[in-house]
Protein backbone atom coordinates (compact mmCIF):
# COMPACT_ATOMS: atom_id res chain seq x y z
CA UNK A 1 0.00 0.00 0.00
CA UNK A 2 1.46 3.36 -0.99
CA UNK A 3 1.36 6.14 1.57
CA UNK A 4 -0.36 9.23 0.24
CA UNK A 5 1.20 12.07 2.23
CA UNK A 6 1.92 14.60 -0.49
CA UNK A 7 0.31 17.97 -0.18
CA UNK A 8 -2.21 18.95 -2.78
CA UNK A 9 -0.71 20.96 -5.57
CA UNK A 10 -1.97 24.43 -6.30
CA UNK A 11 -4.59 24.41 -9.03
CA UNK A 12 -4.49 27.08 -11.70
CA UNK A 13 -7.70 28.15 -13.35
CA UNK A 14 -7.42 29.71 -16.78
CA UNK A 15 -10.08 32.27 -17.67
CA UNK A 16 -11.02 33.06 -21.23
CA UNK A 17 -11.12 36.69 -22.26
CA UNK A 18 -14.54 38.18 -21.57
CA UNK A 19 -15.69 35.25 -19.41
CA UNK A 20 -16.01 35.11 -15.64
CA UNK A 21 -13.15 33.34 -13.90
CA UNK A 22 -14.00 29.94 -12.40
CA UNK A 23 -12.05 30.78 -9.25
CA UNK A 24 -14.63 33.39 -8.38
CA UNK A 25 -17.37 30.76 -8.15
CA UNK A 26 -15.11 28.37 -6.25
CA UNK A 27 -14.55 31.00 -3.56
CA UNK A 28 -18.32 31.17 -3.14
CA UNK A 29 -18.45 27.48 -2.29
CA UNK A 30 -18.43 26.24 1.27
CA UNK A 31 -14.94 25.27 2.43
CA UNK A 32 -14.82 22.21 4.68
CA UNK A 33 -11.86 20.72 6.50
CA UNK A 34 -12.20 17.42 8.38
CA UNK A 35 -9.85 17.15 11.36
CA UNK A 36 -9.29 13.72 12.91
CA UNK A 37 -9.15 13.89 16.69
CA UNK A 38 -7.45 11.43 19.06
CA UNK A 39 -9.46 12.50 22.12
CA UNK A 40 -7.75 11.61 25.40
CA UNK A 41 -4.44 11.00 23.64
CA UNK A 42 -4.23 14.71 22.79
CA UNK A 43 -3.20 15.33 26.40
CA UNK A 44 0.10 13.43 26.16
CA UNK A 45 0.84 13.62 22.44
CA UNK A 46 3.81 15.73 21.35
CA UNK A 47 2.78 15.52 17.69
CA UNK A 48 -0.98 16.08 17.82
CA UNK A 49 -1.42 17.55 21.27
CA UNK A 50 -3.51 20.46 22.42
CA UNK A 51 -0.96 23.07 21.22
CA UNK A 52 -0.93 21.54 17.71
CA UNK A 53 -4.73 21.30 17.58
CA UNK A 54 -5.01 24.92 18.67
CA UNK A 55 -2.43 26.09 16.13
CA UNK A 56 -4.22 24.21 13.35
CA UNK A 57 -7.57 25.75 14.23
CA UNK A 58 -5.96 29.19 14.31
CA UNK A 59 -4.47 28.64 10.87
CA UNK A 60 -7.80 27.44 9.50
CA UNK A 61 -9.63 30.50 10.91
CA UNK A 62 -13.06 28.85 10.63
CA UNK A 63 -16.41 30.55 10.62
CA UNK A 64 -17.80 27.53 12.48
CA UNK A 65 -16.55 24.29 14.00
CA UNK A 66 -18.86 21.29 13.69
CA UNK A 67 -18.01 19.37 16.83
CA UNK A 68 -18.59 15.88 18.18
CA UNK A 69 -20.84 17.25 20.89
CA UNK A 70 -24.49 16.16 21.23
CA UNK A 71 -26.88 19.08 20.73
CA UNK A 72 -28.58 18.41 24.07
CA UNK A 73 -25.22 18.52 25.92
CA UNK A 74 -23.86 21.69 24.36
CA UNK A 75 -25.91 24.38 26.18
CA UNK A 76 -24.73 23.26 29.61
CA UNK A 77 -21.09 23.05 28.50
CA UNK A 78 -21.22 26.50 26.89
CA UNK A 79 -22.87 27.99 29.95
CA UNK A 80 -20.31 26.45 32.30
CA UNK A 81 -17.39 27.72 30.24
CA UNK A 82 -18.85 31.22 29.96
CA UNK A 83 -19.36 31.34 33.72
CA UNK A 84 -16.13 29.84 35.04
CA UNK A 85 -13.86 28.95 32.14
CA UNK A 86 -14.27 25.27 33.05
CA UNK A 87 -16.53 22.55 31.67
CA UNK A 88 -18.02 19.87 33.89
CA UNK A 89 -20.66 18.48 31.50
CA UNK A 90 -19.68 14.76 31.49
CA UNK A 91 -19.80 14.03 27.76
CA UNK A 92 -17.93 17.16 26.65
CA UNK A 93 -15.44 16.70 29.48
CA UNK A 94 -14.27 13.48 27.76
CA UNK A 95 -12.77 15.48 24.91
CA UNK A 96 -9.74 17.62 25.83
CA UNK A 97 -9.62 19.00 22.30
CA UNK A 98 -12.82 20.85 23.22
CA UNK A 99 -12.27 21.73 26.87
CA UNK A 100 -8.62 22.81 26.46
CA UNK A 101 -8.60 24.07 22.88
CA UNK A 102 -11.91 24.68 21.13
CA UNK A 103 -13.82 26.54 23.82
CA UNK A 104 -10.90 28.76 24.91
CA UNK A 105 -10.08 29.51 21.27
CA UNK A 106 -13.67 30.41 20.47
CA UNK A 107 -13.52 33.12 23.11
CA UNK A 108 -10.64 34.71 21.21
CA UNK A 109 -11.64 34.08 17.60
CA UNK A 110 -15.46 34.28 17.88
CA UNK A 111 -16.24 31.38 15.57
CA UNK A 112 -19.43 29.38 16.07
CA UNK A 113 -19.43 25.97 17.72
CA UNK A 114 -22.12 23.73 16.21
CA UNK A 115 -22.92 20.50 18.11
CA UNK A 116 -23.28 17.67 15.57
CA UNK A 117 -22.94 14.37 17.46
CA UNK A 118 -25.87 11.96 17.33
CA UNK A 119 -24.56 10.09 20.38
CA UNK A 120 -26.94 9.44 23.25
CA UNK A 121 -26.23 7.73 26.54
CA UNK A 122 -29.04 5.12 26.16
CA UNK A 123 -27.72 4.20 22.71
CA UNK A 124 -24.17 3.83 24.02
CA UNK A 125 -25.29 1.66 26.94
CA UNK A 126 -27.37 -0.55 24.65
CA UNK A 127 -24.44 -0.99 22.25
CA UNK A 128 -22.05 -1.83 25.07
CA UNK A 129 -24.43 -4.37 26.61
CA UNK A 130 -25.04 -6.11 23.28
CA UNK A 131 -21.37 -6.35 22.39
CA UNK A 132 -20.56 -7.71 25.84
CA UNK A 133 -23.28 -10.37 25.56
CA UNK A 134 -22.23 -11.36 22.05
CA UNK A 135 -18.75 -12.23 23.28
CA UNK A 136 -20.40 -15.33 24.75
CA UNK A 137 -23.29 -16.06 22.39
CA UNK A 138 -21.60 -14.94 19.14
CA UNK A 139 -17.90 -15.68 19.71
CA UNK A 140 -17.07 -16.19 16.03
CA UNK A 141 -18.59 -12.86 15.02
CA UNK A 142 -16.91 -11.14 17.94
CA UNK A 143 -13.54 -12.62 16.98
CA UNK A 144 -13.92 -11.40 13.39
CA UNK A 145 -14.80 -7.90 14.61
CA UNK A 146 -11.84 -7.83 16.99
CA UNK A 147 -9.43 -9.13 14.35
CA UNK A 148 -10.43 -6.33 12.00
CA UNK A 149 -10.12 -3.62 14.63
CA UNK A 150 -6.87 -5.05 16.00
CA UNK A 151 -5.33 -4.90 12.52
CA UNK A 152 -5.67 -1.13 12.26
CA UNK A 153 -2.91 0.16 14.52
CA UNK A 154 -0.17 -2.28 13.39
CA UNK A 155 -0.85 -1.45 9.74
CA UNK A 156 -0.80 2.28 10.45
CA UNK A 157 2.45 1.94 12.39
CA UNK A 158 4.13 0.72 9.21
CA UNK A 159 3.73 4.29 7.92
CA UNK A 160 4.49 6.35 10.99
CA UNK A 161 3.45 7.27 14.50
CA UNK A 162 -0.22 6.78 15.35
CA UNK A 163 -0.46 10.33 16.72
CA UNK A 164 1.22 11.97 13.73
CA UNK A 165 -1.39 14.32 12.23
CA UNK A 166 0.21 13.97 8.79
CA UNK A 167 -0.55 10.26 8.94
CA UNK A 168 -4.02 10.78 10.41
CA UNK A 169 -4.90 13.16 7.59
CA UNK A 170 -3.78 11.09 4.62
CA UNK A 171 -5.72 8.74 2.36
CA UNK A 172 -3.80 5.67 3.53
CA UNK A 173 -5.05 6.19 7.08
CA UNK A 174 -8.65 6.27 5.87
CA UNK A 175 -8.20 3.15 3.74
CA UNK A 176 -6.73 1.13 6.61
CA UNK A 177 -9.36 2.25 9.09
CA UNK A 178 -12.22 1.54 6.69
CA UNK A 179 -10.91 -1.95 5.94
CA UNK A 180 -10.34 -2.74 9.61
CA UNK A 181 -13.85 -1.67 10.58
CA UNK A 182 -15.53 -3.56 7.74
CA UNK A 183 -16.24 -6.77 9.76
CA UNK A 184 -17.70 -4.77 12.66
CA UNK A 185 -19.89 -2.78 10.31
CA UNK A 186 -21.01 -5.74 8.21
CA UNK A 187 -21.66 -8.17 11.05
CA UNK A 188 -23.11 -5.98 13.76
CA UNK A 189 -24.49 -2.75 12.30
CA UNK A 190 -28.09 -3.88 11.85
CA UNK A 191 -28.22 -5.76 15.14
CA UNK A 192 -26.83 -2.79 17.06
CA UNK A 193 -29.58 -0.52 15.78
CA UNK A 194 -28.87 3.16 16.43
CA UNK A 195 -25.42 2.30 17.78
CA UNK A 196 -24.25 0.43 14.68
CA UNK A 197 -21.22 1.86 12.91
CA UNK A 198 -22.97 2.85 9.68
CA UNK A 199 -26.09 3.87 11.60
CA UNK A 200 -24.38 6.23 14.02
CA UNK A 201 -22.22 7.72 11.28
CA UNK A 202 -25.33 8.33 9.18
CA UNK A 203 -26.93 10.05 12.16
CA UNK A 204 -23.80 12.17 12.73
CA UNK A 205 -23.74 13.00 9.03
CA UNK A 206 -27.40 14.13 9.07
CA UNK A 207 -26.51 16.73 11.69
CA UNK A 208 -23.30 17.70 9.89
CA UNK A 209 -25.05 18.08 6.55
CA UNK A 210 -27.76 20.21 8.12
CA UNK A 211 -25.07 22.47 9.57
CA UNK A 212 -23.25 22.67 6.24
CA UNK A 213 -26.43 23.48 4.32
CA UNK A 214 -27.21 26.30 6.75
CA UNK A 215 -23.81 27.98 6.24
CA UNK A 216 -23.17 28.33 2.49
CA UNK A 217 -19.95 30.04 1.53
CA UNK A 218 -18.41 29.77 5.00
CA UNK A 219 -15.26 27.97 6.12
CA UNK A 220 -16.24 25.01 8.30
CA UNK A 221 -14.12 22.58 10.30
CA UNK A 222 -15.41 19.15 11.34
CA UNK A 223 -13.78 17.73 14.49
CA UNK A 224 -14.60 14.07 15.11
CA UNK A 225 -12.48 11.05 16.01
CA UNK A 226 -10.07 10.07 13.27
CA UNK A 227 -11.85 6.79 12.54
CA UNK A 228 -15.00 8.69 11.49
CA UNK A 229 -13.08 10.80 9.01
CA UNK A 230 -13.31 8.55 5.94
CA UNK A 231 -17.07 8.24 6.33
CA UNK A 232 -17.61 12.00 6.18
CA UNK A 233 -15.05 12.61 3.44
CA UNK A 234 -16.76 10.12 1.13
CA UNK A 235 -20.01 12.03 1.43
CA UNK A 236 -18.46 15.46 1.20
CA UNK A 237 -16.82 14.45 -2.09
CA UNK A 238 -20.29 13.80 -3.51
CA UNK A 239 -21.26 17.46 -3.06
CA UNK A 240 -20.47 19.96 -5.80
CA UNK A 241 -21.05 22.95 -3.50
CA UNK A 242 -18.16 22.05 -1.19
CA UNK A 243 -14.42 22.60 -1.50
CA UNK A 244 -12.50 20.14 0.66
CA UNK A 245 -9.48 21.64 2.39
CA UNK A 246 -6.48 19.38 3.00
CA UNK A 247 -5.84 19.54 6.75
CA UNK A 248 -2.08 19.04 6.21
CA UNK A 249 -1.80 22.51 4.69
CA UNK A 250 -2.73 24.01 8.06
CA UNK A 251 -0.71 21.87 10.46
CA UNK A 252 2.02 23.64 12.43
Order of alpha helices (4+ residues) and beta strands (2+ residues): alpha-beta-alpha-beta-alpha-alpha-alpha-beta-alpha-alpha-alpha-alpha-alpha-beta-alpha-beta
